[in-house]
Amino acid sequence: MTTIYHNPRCRKSRETLAILEEQKEEFNIIKYLETPPSEKELTEVIKMLEISPVELIRKTEKLWKENYK
Protein backbone atom coordinates (compact mmCIF):
# COMPACT_ATOMS: atom_id res chain seq x y z
CA MET A 1 0.00 0.00 0.00
CA THR A 2 1.19 3.52 -0.79
CA THR A 3 1.92 5.85 2.10
CA ILE A 4 1.96 9.63 1.90
CA TYR A 5 3.59 11.74 4.60
CA HIS A 6 1.18 14.63 4.36
CA ASN A 7 1.26 18.27 5.45
CA PRO A 8 -2.13 19.90 4.78
CA ARG A 9 -0.48 23.36 4.68
CA CYS A 10 1.80 22.31 1.78
CA ARG A 11 0.49 22.87 -1.74
CA LYS A 12 2.58 20.06 -3.23
CA SER A 13 1.43 17.67 -0.55
CA ARG A 14 -2.22 18.57 -1.21
CA GLU A 15 -1.69 18.11 -4.96
CA THR A 16 -0.11 14.69 -4.39
CA LEU A 17 -2.99 13.67 -2.15
CA ALA A 18 -5.47 14.73 -4.86
CA ILE A 19 -3.64 12.58 -7.44
CA LEU A 20 -3.80 9.57 -5.13
CA GLU A 21 -7.50 10.15 -4.48
CA GLU A 22 -8.20 10.35 -8.23
CA GLN A 23 -6.53 6.95 -8.74
CA LYS A 24 -9.13 5.38 -6.44
CA GLU A 25 -6.52 3.11 -4.88
CA GLU A 26 -6.02 2.53 -1.19
CA PHE A 27 -3.32 4.55 0.52
CA ASN A 28 -2.23 5.47 4.01
CA ILE A 29 -1.95 9.11 5.13
CA ILE A 30 0.48 10.08 7.86
CA LYS A 31 0.23 13.71 8.94
CA TYR A 32 3.88 13.97 9.85
CA LEU A 33 3.50 17.19 11.84
CA GLU A 34 1.06 15.44 14.17
CA THR A 35 2.76 12.04 14.09
CA PRO A 36 6.46 12.53 13.33
CA PRO A 37 8.21 9.52 11.81
CA SER A 38 10.76 7.68 13.89
CA GLU A 39 14.44 7.70 13.05
CA LYS A 40 14.02 4.17 11.67
CA GLU A 41 11.12 5.25 9.42
CA LEU A 42 13.09 8.25 8.14
CA THR A 43 16.09 6.03 7.43
CA GLU A 44 13.85 3.65 5.45
CA VAL A 45 12.33 6.50 3.41
CA ILE A 46 15.76 7.99 2.66
CA LYS A 47 17.05 4.60 1.55
CA MET A 48 13.96 3.90 -0.57
CA LEU A 49 14.19 7.31 -2.29
CA GLU A 50 17.96 7.01 -2.72
CA ILE A 51 18.55 10.56 -1.49
CA SER A 52 20.62 12.22 1.19
CA PRO A 53 18.91 13.19 4.46
CA VAL A 54 19.21 16.92 3.73
CA GLU A 55 17.09 16.43 0.61
CA LEU A 56 14.06 15.76 2.84
CA ILE A 57 14.30 19.18 4.44
CA ARG A 58 11.90 21.98 3.51
CA LYS A 59 14.55 24.63 2.94
CA THR A 60 12.03 27.43 2.43
CA GLU A 61 10.79 27.15 6.02
CA LYS A 62 11.65 30.01 8.38
CA LEU A 63 13.10 27.62 10.98
CA TRP A 64 15.60 26.23 8.45
CA LYS A 65 16.59 29.65 7.12
CA GLU A 66 17.13 31.14 10.57
CA ASN A 67 18.93 28.23 12.21
CA TYR A 68 20.52 25.89 9.72
CA LYS A 69 21.07 27.48 6.32
Secondary structure by P-SEA (a helix, b strand, c coil): ccccccccccaaaaaaaaaaaaacbbbbbbccccccccaaaaaaaaaaacccccccccccccccccccc
